[in-house]
Amino acid sequence: MAGEESGGTTGPDHPARPAPAAHRALYTPHPRMADSPSDRPPLASPSMNLTPLPAFTDNYIWLLDDGQRTLAVDPGEADGLLAWLQARSLALDTILITHHHADHTGGVDALRSATGARVIGPAFEPMPEPLQRVAGGEALQALGVDFEVIDVPGHTSGHIAYFAPRAPGGPLLFCGDTLFSAGCGRLFEGTPGQMHESLQRLAALPDETRVCCTHEYTLANLRFALAVEPYNPDLQAHARHCETLRAADQPTLPSRIALERAINPFLRTTEPAVVQAARTRDPAANDPVAVLGALREWKNNFR
């Protein structure tokens, strides 16, 4: 079950530069998220556990639990998750789906049948029915945590992400296969322009946002990022850090938005070194969208 950025089954933070003002301006909280904390229901628990459960070769099923109930994101298979729940005497409350690929949806039917969990997924993609469909700009709540839905087409045409600005432990982003640490998803159904806009939306989230992508692609992405920006000190330091983590069989995730803005070439399409590198592949890469397209084509064949 392998294949980097495939469409089927298969993938201490370092100081980073402050967020550019243009990035910050792209994110406007959903009205439901912008009210006073005193006007909103309390969280189900003041602390929650965030777990990346390995699946297949390089997938993660992200799990958020309050000690009693669990939220699962993109469960491509059911057996491992059911065993994890049983071992901890936890109930599966909600399943969030980011896009339609089988390594993100393959366990949904079995999990729904076994647990009765509520399923939520993108409005405009084929999904395992029945489920609640949501689109960008909508809000939902799970385990007492408020989530905002963000449209992030590019990898697939109807891909969505879930952002919890006030999650216990800090802002939390479940971004599926759109944003990876030091990378982005392949453009199976979308365009470079769509992916650029989607990534800029995510890059505008708060610095401390935890980035929970669904594949352990970080080392491969860092090798590519270093080919693009070999003299980036943040990138060099993070590569060493992640190599240590993987040598100890530890996940490299979650990342942070501030870190990704410092190391991820697909978020750095106006940086002179990144633009210059992209033009070695496509001399016509004269704007951020064209730079992203050139980088993505280069990455598709990078070994």
C-alpha positions in Angstrom: 0.0 0.0 0.0 2.6 2.5 -1.0 3.2 5.3 -3.5 4.1 8.9 -2.7 1.1 11.3 -3.1 -0.9 8.6 -4.8 -4.6 8.8 -5.4 -5.2 5.3 -4.1 -4.0 3.4 -1.0 -0.6 3.9 0.0 2.2 9.0 3.4 11.4 20.7 18.9 10.0 23.1 16.1 12.8 25.5 14.9 12.5 29.3 15.0 10.9 30.5 11.8 10.4 33.9 10.2 7.3 35.8 11.2 4.2 35.6 9.0 4.1 38.2 6.2 1.2 40.6 6.6 -0.2 39.5 3.3 -0.5 36.0 4.5 -2.2 37.0 7.7 -4.8 39.0 5.9 -6.0 36.0 3.9 -7.5 34.3 7.0 -10.8 35.7 8.4 -12.3 33.6 11.2 -15.8 32.2 10.6 -18.4 34.4 12.4 -19.1 31.5 14.8 -15.4 31.5 15.7 -15.1 35.2 16.2 -17.4 35.7 19.2 -16.4 36.1 22.8 -15.4 32.9 24.6 -18.1 33.7 27.3 -20.8 33.5 24.5 -19.8 30.0 23.4 -20.3 26.6 25.0 -17.2 25.3 26.9 -15.0 22.7 25.4 -15.8 19.1 26.4 -12.4 18.8 28.0 -9.7 21.3 28.9 -7.1 18.9 27.4 -7.2 16.4 24.6 -4.9 13.8 23.2 -3.7 14.2 19.6 -2.4 10.9 18.0 -1.2 10.0 14.5 -2.2 6.4 14.1 -0.1 4.7 11.3 -2.0 3.0 8.5 -0.8 1.2 5.4 2.8 2.2 4.5 2.9 5.9 5.2 -0.6 7.1 6.0 -1.7 8.6 9.4 -5.2 8.5 10.7 -5.3 11.5 13.0 -7.2 10.9 16.3 -8.3 13.5 18.8 -9.8 12.1 22.1 -11.0 13.5 25.4 -10.4 10.3 27.4 -13.9 9.0 26.5 -14.8 9.9 22.9 -12.6 10.1 19.8 -12.6 12.0 16.5 -10.9 10.3 13.6 -9.7 12.0 10.4 -9.4 10.2 7.1 -9.6 6.5 8.2 -8.4 4.6 5.2 -8.8 1.3 7.1 -10.9 0.2 10.0 -9.2 -2.7 11.8 -6.2 -0.9 13.3 -8.4 2.0 14.5 -11.0 -0.4 16.1 -8.2 -2.2 17.9 -6.7 1.1 19.1 -10.1 2.2 20.4 -10.8 -1.1 22.2 -7.3 -1.1 23.9 -8.1 2.4 25.4 -11.8 1.9 26.0 -12.7 4.8 23.8 -15.8 5.4 21.7 -15.6 6.7 18.2 -17.8 9.8 18.0 -17.0 11.5 14.7 -15.2 10.8 11.5 -13.9 13.8 9.4 -13.0 13.2 5.7 -10.9 15.6 3.6 -11.2 14.1 0.2 -12.4 11.0 -1.7 -9.3 8.9 -2.2 -9.5 5.4 -1.0 -6.7 5.6 1.5 -8.7 8.3 3.3 -12.2 6.7 3.1 -11.7 3.0 2.9 -12.5 2.3 6.5 -15.5 4.5 6.8 -18.3 2.0 6.1 -16.9 -0.6 8.6 -16.3 2.0 11.3 -19.8 3.5 10.9 -21.3 0.1 11.1 -19.2 -1.0 14.1 -19.5 2.3 16.2 -22.4 4.4 14.9 -20.0 7.3 14.5 -21.2 10.5 12.7 -19.4 11.0 9.4 -18.7 14.4 7.9 -17.1 15.0 4.5 -16.7 17.3 1.5 -19.8 18.5 -0.2 -18.6 18.0 -3.8 -16.8 14.7 -3.9 -18.0 11.1 -4.1 -18.3 9.9 -0.5 -19.3 6.7 1.4 -23.0 7.5 2.2 -24.7 8.4 4.5 -22.8 11.4 5.8 -23.1 15.1 6.6 -21.6 17.1 3.7 -19.8 20.4 4.4 -18.1 23.1 2.3 -15.8 26.0 2.8 -17.1 28.7 5.2 -19.2 26.3 7.2 -18.7 25.5 10.8 -19.2 22.4 12.9 -18.5 21.1 16.3 -17.0 17.7 17.4 -16.0 16.7 21.0 -16.9 20.2 22.0 -14.3 21.7 19.6 -15.3 24.2 17.0 -14.0 23.6 13.5 -14.1 25.8 10.4 -14.2 24.2 7.0 -11.8 25.5 4.4 -12.0 24.8 0.7 -8.6 23.6 -0.6 -8.9 22.3 -4.1 -5.9 21.2 -6.1 -5.0 17.6 -5.1 -8.7 16.8 -5.8 -11.4 19.2 -7.0 -13.5 19.2 -3.8 -10.8 18.7 -1.2 -11.5 20.4 2.2 -9.6 21.0 5.4 -10.8 21.4 9.0 -9.4 24.2 11.2 -10.0 24.5 15.0 -8.7 27.9 16.1 -9.4 27.3 19.8 -8.6 23.6 20.1 -7.0 22.5 23.4 -3.3 22.7 23.0 -3.5 25.4 20.3 -4.9 25.8 16.8 -5.3 22.6 14.9 -5.4 21.9 11.2 -6.4 18.7 9.5 -5.4 19.3 5.9 -5.4 15.9 4.2 -3.2 15.7 1.1 -3.2 19.5 0.3 -0.3 20.7 2.6 2.5 18.3 3.6 5.4 19.2 5.7 7.9 20.7 3.2 5.6 19.8 0.4 2.1 19.7 -1.2 -0.1 17.1 -2.8 0.1 16.1 -6.5 -2.4 17.9 -8.8 -4.6 15.0 -9.7 -7.8 17.0 -10.4 -6.8 20.6 -9.8 -4.6 23.3 -11.4 -1.5 25.1 -10.1 -3.6 28.2 -9.6 -6.1 26.3 -7.4 -3.3 24.7 -5.4 -1.5 28.0 -5.0 -4.7 29.7 -3.7 -5.4 26.8 -1.3 -1.9 26.8 0.1 -1.9 30.5 0.6 -5.2 30.1 2.6 -3.5 27.6 4.9 -0.3 29.7 5.1 -2.4 32.6 6.4 -3.5 30.6 9.5 -1.9 31.5 12.9 1.8 30.7 13.3 1.3 28.2 16.1 -1.3 26.1 14.1 -0.4 22.4 14.3 -0.4 21.0 10.8 -1.8 17.4 10.7 -1.3 16.1 7.2 -2.0 12.5 6.4 1.2 11.0 5.1 4.7 10.6 6.5 6.4 12.1 3.4 8.6 14.6 5.3 12.0 13.3 4.6 11.4 12.9 0.9 9.9 16.4 0.8 12.9 17.8 2.7 15.3 16.3 0.2 13.4 18.0 -2.6 13.2 21.3 -0.7 16.9 21.2 -0.1 17.4 20.8 -3.9 15.3 24.0 -4.3 16.8 26.0 -1.5 20.1 24.3 -0.4 21.3 27.3 1.7 18.1 27.8 3.7 19.3 27.4 7.4 15.8 26.7 8.7 15.4 23.9 6.2 18.8 22.4 7.0 18.1 22.4 10.7 14.7 20.9 10.3 16.0 18.1 8.0 18.5 17.1 10.7 15.8 17.1 13.3 13.4 15.0 11.2 16.2 12.5 10.3 16.7 12.0 14.1 13.0 11.5 14.6 12.6 8.9 11.8 15.7 7.0 13.0 13.9 6.6 16.3 10.7 5.6 14.4 8.9 8.7 15.6 6.5 10.8 13.4 7.7 14.1 12.0 4.2 15.5 12.4 2.4 17.6 13.4 4.3 20.5 11.9 3.5 24.2 12.5 2.4 26.8 10.0 5.2 29.2 11.0 7.7 26.4 10.3 6.2 25.5 7.0 6.4 29.2 5.8 10.1 29.0 6.5 10.9 25.6 4.9 8.2 24.6 2.4 9.0 25.7 -1.2 5.4 25.5 -2.2 4.6 28.3 0.3 7.7 30.3 -0.7 6.9 30.9 -4.4 8.0 34.6 -4.2 11.3 33.9 -2.5 14.2 34.8 -4.9 16.0 31.5 -4.4 12.9 29.5 -5.0 11.9 31.5 -8.1 15.4 31.1 -9.5 15.3 27.3 -8.9 11.9 27.0 -10.6 13.2 28.9 -13.6 15.9 26.3 -14.1 13.0 24.0 -14.9 10.7 26.4 -16.6 12.2 29.7 -17.8 8.7 31.1 -18.1 8.0 30.7 -14.4 7.5 34.5 -13.8 4.7 34.5 -11.2 3.9 32.5 -8.1 1.4 30.2 -9.8 3.9 29.4 -12.5 6.6 28.9 -10.0 4.4 26.4 -8.1 3.5 24.6 -11.3 7.2 24.3 -12.2 8.1 23.1 -8.7 5.3 20.5 -8.7 6.3 19.1 -12.1 9.9 18.9 -10.9 8.8 17.2 -7.7 6.7 14.6 -9.6 9.9 13.2 -11.1 12.4 13.9 -8.3 14.3 11.0 -6.9 
